[in-house]
Amino acid sequence: MWRKIRIWLDKLTPAQVITGYYLLAVTISVLLLSIPAVHKPGVKVAFIDTVFTAVSAVSVTGLTVVNISETYSVFGYFVIMVILQFGGVGIMAIGTFFWMLLGRKIGLRSRKLIMVDHNQFALAGLVHLIKEIIKIIFLIECIGALILGFHFLSYYSTWEEAFLQGLFAAVSATTNGGMDITGKSLLPFAGDYFVQLMNIILITLGAIGFPVLIEAKEYLFRKRSEHEIPFRFTLFTKLTTLTFAALLVFGTVILLLLEFQHYFKGIEWHKSFFYAFFQAATTRSGGLSTMDVSQFTLPTQLVLSILMFIGASPSSVGGGIRTTTFALNILFLFHFAKGNREVKIFNRELDQNDIIKSFVITTLATIMCFVSVLLISISDQQLQLIEIIFEVCSAFGTTGLSMGITSSMSDFGKCVLMVLMFIGRIGLTSFLFIIGGKEKKANYHYPKERVIIG
């Protein structure tokens, strides 16, 4: 029997195995969140809500149907933080880290799984990548927790509560988990620009991509003897950083313009700026908010939905179609309009397969979100269309922002969101390979014929 199971497992593609691991993580998370000790005395949570919370935590989305601070105990907070770590950094990364601590050798199959989980192209250097990811993320979280913990001493009566809030906030922001134990996200700190700025920094460090952080570390901590040699950042780092910054600036400016005569009317310029800046940053996949987004106008809500649909960078803690996918789409459209088939940027030419892949991912994501909106609009007809679109984009982008409708949705609607959150976490590339199986090369070709398009 075990031999048959082993043979069956060997036939699975790395993408299918990774999906199985994340499903197992969800199952274990459901069991952990079902332990009576994780709940506050007298609190009972429906099974569907426990599953929803588990999926949301594993996919580091942050959409919740229960109030975390009112539902879970301190032990429950730590359980959620552990789940967020596994979901954010990646199951293969955490698993490999513990495997290395035990002194075990990382085999070829494990390396292939890491490669799929973190969207890498080659097997070389994967173990080093995992070591660097773990060290950098934990260091960021520790520093963030200490800074926020000391700052929260002015908000909370005991140091235990202040540092617990600081730790949870740091983990949630860095993993882009979007969960909170304040009960009101970051609304209590709407006037505290230091807390907002710290969260923006942590969200950005988690969402910009692990390879970017590793290259930045290598650049900053070079040996003196290496300073004479020009440091060359990879195309991925350049493109990701530029796109991430452009989306942040665009989001901030467009929110200020759209809400200038509405939500921001009569509010001081610095408060308006931080409202817009924070919302633009959190749509990358953060999910935390300093205000009720349902109070924004319809155009602003649509813009936020698009930003969440784009999401974070590849090989990061976030979801969505990813920043590089969006960038490749825009670059190809620009070059195609100029009559060029090749896409060139930063003195490099992009691979045609990557351009095709970006359009496939965007098309599939659009269809998936459209179908989800359609299904939820059928099952939850009491909801407005913009509320459904916003919730769907938030789930797919593993963002966690909400217009307050999650808890009132039907069980079917919650299941649709859970599927979106799960796919958003494993990535559309892995999802495609789950359906299609292993990549195959054609043994023959038919004669080519042109088709009229456009």
C-alpha positions in Angstrom: 0.0 0.0 0.0 2.7 2.5 1.0 4.6 1.6 -2.1 1.6 2.4 -4.3 1.2 5.7 -2.5 4.9 6.5 -3.0 4.6 5.7 -6.7 1.5 7.9 -7.0 3.3 10.8 -5.2 6.3 10.5 -7.5 4.0 11.0 -10.5 2.7 14.3 -9.1 4.2 17.5 -10.4 6.0 19.9 -7.9 3.1 22.3 -8.3 0.6 19.6 -7.3 2.7 18.6 -4.3 3.0 22.2 -3.2 -0.7 22.6 -3.4 -1.1 19.4 -1.3 1.2 20.8 1.3 -0.8 24.0 1.6 -4.0 22.0 1.8 -2.4 20.0 4.6 -1.4 23.3 6.3 -5.0 24.5 6.1 -6.2 21.2 7.6 -3.7 21.5 10.5 -4.6 25.1 11.0 -8.3 24.2 11.3 -7.5 21.6 13.9 -5.3 24.1 15.9 -8.0 26.8 15.7 -10.6 24.3 16.9 -8.7 23.7 20.2 -10.8 25.2 23.0 -7.8 26.9 24.6 -7.4 29.2 21.5 -10.8 30.7 22.2 -11.7 33.1 24.9 -14.0 31.6 27.7 -17.5 31.1 26.5 -16.8 31.9 22.8 -17.8 29.3 20.2 -17.0 29.6 16.5 -18.9 27.9 13.7 -16.9 25.3 11.7 -17.2 27.2 8.5 -15.9 30.3 10.2 -12.9 28.4 11.6 -12.1 27.0 8.2 -12.4 30.6 6.7 -10.0 32.0 9.4 -7.5 29.1 8.7 -7.6 29.7 5.0 -7.2 33.4 5.5 -4.2 32.9 7.8 -2.4 30.3 5.6 -3.0 32.5 2.6 -2.0 35.6 4.7 -5.1 37.4 3.4 -6.6 38.9 6.6 -10.3 38.6 5.6 -12.1 37.4 8.7 -15.7 36.6 9.6 -15.0 36.9 13.4 -13.3 39.6 15.4 -9.8 38.2 16.3 -9.5 40.2 19.5 -12.9 39.2 20.8 -12.7 35.6 19.7 -9.2 34.3 20.4 -7.2 34.1 23.6 -3.5 35.0 24.0 -2.6 31.4 23.1 -4.8 31.8 20.1 -2.9 34.9 19.0 0.3 33.0 19.0 -1.2 30.1 17.0 -2.4 32.6 14.4 1.1 34.2 14.3 2.7 30.8 13.7 0.2 30.1 10.9 0.9 33.5 9.4 4.6 32.7 9.4 4.1 29.5 7.5 1.8 31.1 5.0 3.9 34.3 4.5 7.4 32.9 4.3 6.2 29.7 2.6 5.8 26.1 3.8 8.8 24.9 1.9 11.0 27.7 3.3 10.0 27.0 6.9 10.1 23.2 6.4 13.6 23.4 4.7 14.8 25.6 7.5 13.9 23.1 10.2 15.3 20.3 8.0 18.6 22.1 7.9 18.6 22.6 11.7 18.4 18.8 12.0 21.4 18.5 9.8 19.6 16.8 7.0 20.6 17.1 3.4 18.2 18.9 1.0 17.4 16.5 -1.9 16.7 17.2 -5.5 12.9 16.8 -5.1 12.8 19.2 -2.2 14.8 21.7 -4.2 12.3 21.5 -7.1 9.5 22.1 -4.6 11.3 25.2 -3.3 11.8 26.4 -6.8 8.1 26.2 -7.6 7.0 27.7 -4.2 9.3 30.7 -4.7 9.0 31.1 -8.5 12.6 30.5 -9.2 14.1 29.4 -12.5 17.1 27.3 -11.5 17.9 24.7 -8.8 21.3 26.3 -8.0 21.4 28.5 -4.8 18.0 27.6 -3.5 19.2 26.5 0.0 21.2 29.8 0.3 18.0 31.6 -0.8 16.0 30.0 2.0 18.6 30.8 4.6 18.6 34.4 3.6 14.8 34.6 3.5 14.4 33.2 7.0 17.2 35.4 8.4 15.9 38.6 6.8 12.2 38.1 7.6 12.8 37.2 11.2 15.2 40.1 11.7 12.7 42.5 10.2 9.9 41.1 12.4 12.0 41.3 15.6 13.1 44.9 15.0 9.6 45.9 14.1 8.1 44.2 17.2 10.6 45.9 19.5 10.1 49.4 18.0 6.3 49.1 18.0 6.3 47.4 21.4 8.2 50.4 23.0 6.0 52.8 21.1 2.8 51.1 22.3 3.8 51.5 26.0 2.1 54.9 25.7 -1.1 53.3 24.6 -1.4 50.3 26.9 -1.3 50.0 30.7 1.1 47.1 30.9 4.3 46.2 29.0 3.0 42.7 28.4 0.1 44.0 26.4 2.1 46.6 24.6 4.7 44.2 23.4 2.1 41.6 22.5 0.4 44.2 20.3 3.8 45.1 18.9 4.7 41.5 18.1 1.4 40.7 16.5 1.4 43.9 14.5 4.9 43.3 13.2 4.2 39.7 12.2 0.9 40.7 10.6 2.4 43.6 8.6 5.6 41.8 7.5 3.7 38.7 6.3 1.0 41.0 4.9 -1.4 39.0 7.0 -3.8 41.9 7.5 -5.0 40.6 10.9 -5.1 42.6 14.1 -5.8 42.2 17.8 -6.9 45.8 18.3 -10.4 44.9 17.1 -10.4 47.9 14.8 -7.3 47.3 12.5 -5.2 50.5 12.7 -8.2 52.8 13.1 -7.0 53.6 16.7 -3.7 54.9 15.2 -5.3 57.0 12.5 -3.6 60.1 13.9 -0.3 58.3 14.8 2.0 58.8 11.8 4.8 56.8 13.3 2.7 53.7 13.7 1.4 54.1 10.1 4.9 54.6 8.7 6.3 51.6 10.5 3.5 49.5 9.1 4.1 50.8 5.6 7.8 49.9 5.9 7.0 46.4 7.2 4.3 45.8 4.5 6.6 47.0 1.8 9.5 44.8 3.0 7.2 41.8 3.0 5.6 42.5 -0.4 8.4 43.7 -2.5 9.9 40.3 -3.0 12.6 38.2 -1.2 15.1 38.4 -4.0 15.0 42.2 -3.9 15.7 42.1 -0.1 18.6 39.7 -0.6 20.2 41.8 -3.3 19.7 45.0 -1.2 21.4 43.3 1.7 24.3 42.1 -0.5 24.7 45.7 -1.9 24.6 47.4 1.5 27.0 45.0 3.3 29.6 44.5 0.6 33.2 44.2 1.6 35.4 47.3 1.1 37.5 45.5 -1.5 34.3 45.0 -3.6 33.3 48.7 -3.6 35.5 49.3 -6.7 33.5 46.8 -8.7 30.1 48.2 -9.9 27.2 46.2 -8.3 24.7 45.1 -10.9 21.1 44.6 -9.7 19.2 42.0 -11.6 16.4 43.0 -14.0 13.9 41.4 -11.6 15.0 43.8 -8.8 15.0 46.9 -11.0 11.6 46.1 -12.6 10.0 45.1 -9.3 11.2 48.1 -7.4 10.2 50.5 -10.2 6.7 49.0 -10.5 6.2 48.8 -6.8 7.2 52.5 -6.4 5.1 53.6 -9.4 2.0 51.9 -8.0 2.5 53.4 -4.6 2.8 56.9 -6.0 -0.1 56.4 -8.4 -2.3 55.0 -5.7 -1.5 57.9 -3.3 -2.0 60.6 -6.0 -5.2 59.2 -7.4 -6.8 58.7 -4.0 -6.0 62.3 -3.1 -7.5 63.5 -6.3 -10.6 61.4 -6.2 -11.4 62.1 -2.5 -10.3 65.8 -2.5 -13.9 67.0 -2.4 -15.3 64.0 -0.7 -13.8 62.0 2.2 -10.7 64.3 2.5 -12.8 67.5 2.4 -12.1 69.7 5.5 -9.3 67.4 6.7 -5.7 68.7 7.2 -3.4 68.1 4.3 -1.0 65.9 6.2 -3.8 63.7 7.5 -5.2 63.4 4.0 -1.8 62.5 2.7 -1.2 59.7 5.2 -4.7 58.3 4.7 -4.1 58.1 0.9 -0.4 56.9 1.3 -1.3 54.2 3.8 -4.2 52.9 1.7 -2.0 52.8 -1.4 0.6 50.8 0.5 -1.8 48.4 2.1 -3.4 47.4 -1.3 -0.1 45.8 -2.2 -1.3 43.0 0.0 -1.1 44.4 3.6 -4.8 44.5 4.4 -4.5 46.8 7.4 -6.5 50.0 7.3 -6.5 53.4 9.1 -10.1 54.1 8.0 -13.4 52.6 6.9 -12.9 52.0 3.1 -16.7 51.8 2.6 -16.8 55.5 3.2 -14.8 56.1 0.0 -16.6 57.1 -3.2 -17.3 54.5 -5.9 -14.4 55.5 -8.2 -11.9 55.2 -5.3 -13.2 51.8 -4.4 -12.8 50.6 -8.0 -9.2 51.9 -8.0 -8.4 50.1 -4.8 -9.9 46.9 -6.3 -7.6 47.2 -9.3 -4.6 47.8 -7.0 -5.5 44.7 -4.9 -6.0 42.7 -8.1 -2.4 43.5 -9.1 -1.1 42.7 -5.6 2.5 42.2 -4.5 5.7 41.1 -6.1 6.6 37.4 -7.1 8.5 35.4 -4.4 7.0 37.5 -1.7 4.3 37.1 1.0 1.6 38.6 -1.2 -0.8 37.5 -3.9 -2.6 38.9 -7.0 -1.3 38.7 -10.5 1.9 40.3 -9.1 3.7 43.5 -10.0 6.0 42.0 -12.7 3.1 40.5 -14.5 1.4 43.9 -14.6 4.7 45.6 -15.7 5.3 43.1 -18.5 1.7 43.6 -19.8 2.2 47.4 -19.9 5.6 47.2 -21.5 4.4 44.8 -24.2 1.4 47.0 -25.0 3.7 50.0 -25.2 6.2 48.3 -27.5 3.5 46.6 -29.6 1.8 50.0 -30.2 5.2 51.3 -31.5 5.5 48.3 -33.9 8.1 46.4 -31.9 7.8 42.7 -31.1 10.7 42.7 -28.7 10.4 44.3 -25.3 13.5 46.0 -24.1 14.1 47.7 -20.7 17.3 48.5 -18.7 19.5 47.4 -21.6 17.9 43.9 -21.5 15.4 42.1 -23.7 12.6 40.2 -22.1 12.0 36.6 -22.9 8.9 36.0 -25.1 7.8 33.1 -22.8 7.6 35.5 -19.9 5.5 38.0 -21.9 3.1 35.2 -23.0 3.0 33.9 -19.4 2.1 37.4 -18.1 -0.9 37.7 -20.5 -2.1 34.1 -19.6 -2.0 34.9 -15.9 -3.8 38.2 -16.3 -6.5 36.6 -18.5 -7.0 33.7 -16.2 -7.2 36.0 -13.1 -9.7 38.2 -14.8 -11.9 35.3 -15.8 -11.6 33.8 -12.3 -12.5 37.0 -10.5 -15.4 37.6 -13.0 -16.9 34.2 -12.3 -16.4 34.7 -8.6 -18.3 38.0 -8.7 -21.1 36.3 -10.7 -21.4 33.4 -8.3 -21.4 35.6 -5.2 -23.9 38.0 -6.8 -26.3 35.0 -7.3 -25.8 33.6 -3.8 -25.8 37.0 -1.9 -28.2 39.2 -3.8 -28.5 41.6 -0.9 -25.0 42.8 -1.5 -24.1 45.7 -3.8 -21.9 44.9 -6.9 -19.0 47.1 -5.8 -19.0 45.4 -2.4 -18.6 42.0 -4.2 -16.0 43.2 -6.6 -14.0 44.8 -3.7 -14.2 41.6 -1.6 -13.3 39.3 -4.6 -10.2 41.4 -5.5 -9.2 41.5 -1.8 -9.4 37.7 -1.6 -7.6 37.1 -4.8 -4.9 39.6 -4.0 -4.6 38.1 -0.5 -5.0 41.6 0.8 -7.7 41.5 3.4 -9.3 44.9 3.0 -13.1 44.7 3.4 -16.1 46.9 3.1 -17.6 45.0 6.1 -19.6 42.3 4.3 -17.5 39.2 5.0 -19.3 38.1 8.1 -22.8 38.6 6.6 -22.0 36.5 3.4 -23.6 33.1 2.8 -21.6 29.9 3.4 -21.4 29.5 -0.4 -20.0 33.1 -0.8 -17.4 32.4 1.9 -16.4 29.2 0.1 -15.8 31.2 -3.1 -13.6 33.6 -1.2 -11.7 30.8 0.4 -10.9 29.3 -3.0 -9.7 32.7 -4.3 -7.5 33.2 -1.2 -6.0 29.7 -1.6 -5.3 30.2 -5.3 -3.9 33.7 -4.6 -1.4 32.2 -2.1 -0.1 29.3 -4.2 0.0 31.5 -7.3 -1.7 31.3 -10.7 1.3 29.6 -12.3 1.1 26.7 -9.8 -2.6 26.6 -10.3 -2.2 26.3 -14.1 0.3 23.4 -13.7 -2.1 21.7 -11.3 -4.7 21.6 -14.0 -2.3 20.9 -16.9 0.2 18.7 -15.3 3.8 18.5 -16.5 5.0 20.7 -19.3 5.2 18.9 -22.6 7.0 19.6 -25.9 5.2 19.0 -29.1 6.5 16.1 -31.3 5.0 17.6 -34.4 3.5 20.8 -35.8 0.6 21.6 -38.2 1.0 24.2 -41.0 0.6 27.7 -39.6 -2.3 29.9 -40.7 -3.0 33.5 -39.8 -6.3 34.6 -38.1 -7.8 38.1 -38.3 -7.6 39.7 -34.8 -8.9 43.0 -33.6 
